[in-house]
């Protein structure tokens, strides 16, 4: 009898502990870089907030952000996308990671009057806003950036935390 009760308890705990989340992924942390793939045409792997995954730029998809730098100038690292809209806004620069994390957490609503075509000057401890082609919004906290020459080729990398607000309002979900 004790064996049966033990087996039932294990089954109940196992089955109730496995919960699958339904619905879209609305936040996370990701790293993208400017590495090119293919033999022509070349493509990069950008990040799609609506799909919540890295996505090839081969077919010029909308709302996939990429990271790059102006030639010879890693201080001019920038985000771009191919949605043909002004989609980037630098919300703020912060002195350290602690201040950036706090500002990111507290950013629940915003008002932007001037969006830009590129997100120029991407650096650690910044907050960015991104507007998708269907006017949903993403807040982005830059965790770290890398800009250097690797194998004689300029290399740029950006790690960021993000939250997607998919309903078109100017309010992000609170944590």
Secondary structure, DSSP 8 states (H G I E B T S, - for coil): -HHHHHHHHHHHHHHHH-----S---EEEEEEE---BSSSS-B-EEEETTTTEEEE-TT--TTEEEEEEETTEEEEEEEE-SSSS--EEEEEE-SSHHHHHHHHHH--B---S--BSSEES--TTEEEEEE-TTS-EEEEEEEEEEEEEETTEEEEEEEEEEEEETTSSSB----
